[in-house]
Amino acid sequence: MTNSQPGLEQNIEKLGGYLARFRQDGIRNHINGETVTAASGETFETRSPVDDSLICSVAKGGAADIDAAAKAAKGAFAEWRDMKASDRKAILHKIADAIEARAEEIALCECWDTGQALRFMSKAALRGAENFRFFADRSPSARDGQSLPSPTLMNISTRVPIGPVGVITPWNTPFMLSTWKIAPALAAGCTVVHKPAEFSPLTARILMEITDEAGLPKGVWNLVNGFGEDAGKRLTEHPDIKAIAFVGESSTGSMIMKQGADTLKRVHFELGGKNPVVVFDDADLDRALDAAVFMIYSLNGERCTSSSRLLVQKTIAQDFQAKLVERVNNIRVGHPLDPATEMGPLIHKVHFDKVVSYFDIAREDGATIAAGGTAPESDGHYVRPTLFTDARPGMRIAQEEIFGPVLTAIQFETEEEALEIANGVDYGLTGYVWTNDISRALRFTGKLEAGMIWVNSENVRHLPTPFGGVKASGIGRDGGDWSFEFYMEQKHVGLALGQHNIPKLGAS
Ligand code: NAD
């Protein structure tokens, strides 16, 4: 591990300042404009993945806290829905301003809470602000509809916010993901109950403070910390919560669908992935290598869109893999607050154990561990960036989402074989295709089972484009107007143009 680059000590000192109030007061819930302890009085601990040290205590919300938050969100709904759109837009821009002003605090706290490297988290904080600006600007037109005249009626459509919604987020890049969900919900005119992941509660609290100071009316955004099986579950079952926007594991999505069935909950799921990066021998191999390495080892590989399967054409496989090994062994693993660090520790001991267990699974299945496959001695949850080669498509390392810095390389001979392997998993979130043959790119992307595909590129997010997956990777799309489609209902109104014939039943 590399550790002592300039900047690390200053960052640790600054972090200490930002954490002092959390250490003193803990993280409490925020319901109807009030900062409150859990109704039960219970708390849980959040610890840093860097050295397993205690960060602070966190309110352990349960059903009673969710009930109070849902009541507040219901009570605040009419005022927020009916507020002038220009006023709503102004508040959302103020939130973006405040995120930018506190970007350093957000980034440092996020790194300490999640183990993500600062080089990525400082950008993630600013992307959170961009999310608010993007949806703020679209807020005034969110209700716009169409006129669909018929011979007898002037038919108009409009969109109205669905009501109070629940937002349940995971621990990977929690700040950015929370803003990605909450910004469009607020812009649409919905009120929100947010249940952040129990492993990474810090920045959700900062976001709540920001929204409060920006003048969001009481009850419009409520924060309940706690565990999935009680707070999360109650949120998905609550009759006053009209929709659940969920980001997390596919198996949790399946549970939420069952939990929400009795109240006919509308759901939007962004779930797991086992995304292929397919490298054909005619590609720009240097760029393909850069992108393949970036898309699995950045963000500690704890990224739903990571390219966790490398499908490489046999003709170039040996050479490509040799270069890959060199790059993987060079990745700088270290303290997340060190500006030079490229990979930090994994979020939690539970997740560390899961990722490490795949080293043995790979060996047992007969794959080769070409790089990494070990965990350095440390109090933190560090693993070495890992590459499995000689893998076959049916192996567990080629099928299951490991969600760590672990790449499984599989070789293929033909385009047809590549497609079969790429599609031969339960997931379908993203795909990355590297070829300079435009016809092949069109053929391949047409048949690749994925919600988002990049050709000759890593994942470059553009907010107006649709984001989401197929198969076990999700239901629904975010981004652009698709976010509003989820948080709003279409409404049709037909106005008679004259005296058209109305059927007369019971008339003589
Ligand atoms: P997780 O499913 O374990 O937890 C996510 C959230 O759901 C947490 O807040 C948790 O408390 C809550 N939860 C758990 N059980 C619940 C229940 N029964 N009812 C209601 N809520 C419940 O996921 P995680 O481990 O925190 O996150 C990693 C997963 O998220 C990976 O699978 C990753 O691919 C996925 N992810 C997907 C996307 C995407 O856009 N597709 C983005 C980021 C992460």
Residues whose N, C-alpha, C, O or C-beta is under 5 A from the ligand:
A	BS01	NAD	I168 T169 P170 W171 K195 P196 A197 E198 G226 F227 G228 E229 G232 K233 V247 G248 E249 S250 T252 M255 E270 L271 G272 G273 C304 S473
